[in-house]
Amino acid sequence: NHNHNHNHHFRHADSNASPPSSAVAKISHLKAVVLGDAPASEEDDVVLPSHDFSRQALVPSQQKYLEMYKASIENPAGFWSGIASSEFYWKQRWGDQVYSENLDVRRGNIKIEWFKGGITNVCHNCLDRNIDAGLADKIALYWESNEPGFDATLTYSQLLQRVCQLANYLKSVGVRKGDAVVVYLPMLMELPITMLACARIGAVHSVVFAGFSSESLAQRIVDCKPKVVITCNAVKRGPKTVFLKDIVDAALIDSANKGISVDVCLTYENQLALKREKTKWKEGRDIWWEDVVPKYPTSCDVEWVDAEDPLFLLYTSGSTGKPKGVLHTTGGYMVYTATTFKYAFDYKDSDVYWCTADCGWITGHSYVTYGPMLNGATVLLYEGAPSYPDPGRCWDIVDKYKVTIFYTAPTLVRSLMRDGDKYVTRYSRKSLRVLGSVGEPINPSAWRWFFNVVGGSRCPISDTWWQTETGGFMITPLPGAWPQKPGSATFPFFGVQPVIVDEKGVELDGECSGYLCVKSSWPGAFRTLYGDHERYETTYFKPFPGYYFTGDGCSRDKDGYHWLTGRVDDVINVSGHRIGTAEVESALVSHPQCAEAAVVGVEHQVKGQGIYAFVTPVEGISYSEELRKSLILTVRTQIGAFAAPDKIHWAPALPKTRSGKIMRRILRKIAARQLDELGDTSTLADPGVVDQLIKLADT
Ligand code: PRX
């Protein structure tokens, strides 16, 4: 683990300990450097915000944060309704209750509602409202192609026109409020356009990251039964061309075989990657975007929806094989993503914002499309690979567009750090003002490199901890308010009450380490798992009754700072992508020569975690290089390239208890080569299995 490993130190909280006072950092004894004064060295415990930065910040001090935090916890209804009514357009105000919730399984079904009865529309709030406020000619989107030299822009009013044309087209093919639309697009402007068009007409988008395989795509199509699938013919990623339409074709055959056929496949011709003549086509089902969408009117009435009507579904991995359809609704998600974006990045109207995440993940939903657009921000979309044509590309883009806020994942930071400072320092980067990190813990050395080299020791880093399920930031620094500790996500956002519990679910106080849970709801929380409310309750609310369980481990230091230590369930974060070990296992065992597989996460220098698979071949098959390759190919085709195991460890047998349960604890230690920490192996059915595995470790 890259983080400070605080000793397990369980101290129980008094029953009504209030987070605001215990969250006050008493940091005067720590060694500190001030933002902009000098590089942060390994001896510096904290980086203090500079006077200049704080003076212009939305939240200029710890005091101010604490005041606002306290207000948000003591009176969530007042805090959030104040923001909701002053900063958004509502066709009709919500009912008497700002929110209602039950997070305690012992008191009946889990339910979270915010602004119920309020009538609004997220697309209207992103576009029409900002245009009415004078942003018609402000750049909404900058688009930078994979190939240097190709780019495009859309102003807010142009974006609205494009969105309306697509919305009108979708209506013309029968998409109505509540219908699902599956989107399998790379980072083209058409991706946020599609999301906003769906939101405009009350359709529920389900964006599938365009790195998922046809089988994964089919699985999602079968689950949510879309009226339309939207894709493009191909995309360039670095030097490679990826034929997305072929993947969609295969997925549509697959899903039709499972009883779900899709009538319309709207396909954008991405001319820089592939001409339409070379695209495989199914007449009647497939339609070129460019042939139909531009013919529709550039205005389209908004479908006004209830705050609790669904906005989108996004599938994510859990500890079992089947991906979960995380459902977010309209009002709370809108208010929460906009507010978190504004404060965590100290957003100013003049900012140019770039988030390197793909819209296929939650980060792209909340912090490429919705959060920034709701704030009327100028957003940069980059289509390509971050190190193409060379590792300086990101900083080339930063200089070209004068990017002021740059938000990325630790895995990219680490890989660029490896490539060397020269790729960074040959660019000016002086436009940068705030940096952000997301997806996995950022180790202190990567934090310092990001801070010192990329940000020139001038820019605070918002290390934002959150999840697909949470909709928006949960624990994050507010730049200007907090002294930062490299590697710590610091303190909760307004309205969020994180608690650390022991294995019995008892809240711990002070310096402690345990399971991260959240008490009470926040507006951006997911409301259910699509079609499976029971799994929602079982996975998230039953492990520690009374709380939302995050699946993450966390420690709190004596100053109240939070340190995320990674997942405690069978989920791993590989290059910031979330993968269930069970998904990889089920892909592996589908291989005819694989009898059994057990997958664990292992520390990886660049990816954070790598995928380590123990594989038992079927009787009579011996392990070979050919088999290794074919196993990896199976995972790539069933899930996607990003889920390919980094290591296959041949296992003539797996360590199991007498009742047949695989002992993953032991496998994790073998994978990490921590052979002196194997612990008690006497309960294994056959302890000899362990020695056998160790012998085969480096073959
Ligand atoms: O383990 C945590 C890690 O990513 C998980 C959520 O993954 P996903 O739903 O795909 O969302 C990723 C983008 C929000 C969490 O359970 N994680 C995310 N951000 C951080 C993090 N771990 C440590 N520090 C973070 N800043």
Residues whose N, C-alpha, C, O or C-beta is under 5 A from the ligand:
A	BS01	PRX	T363 S437 V438 G439 E440 P441 D463 T464 W465 W466 Q467 T468 E469 T550 D552 L564 G566 R567 G576 R578
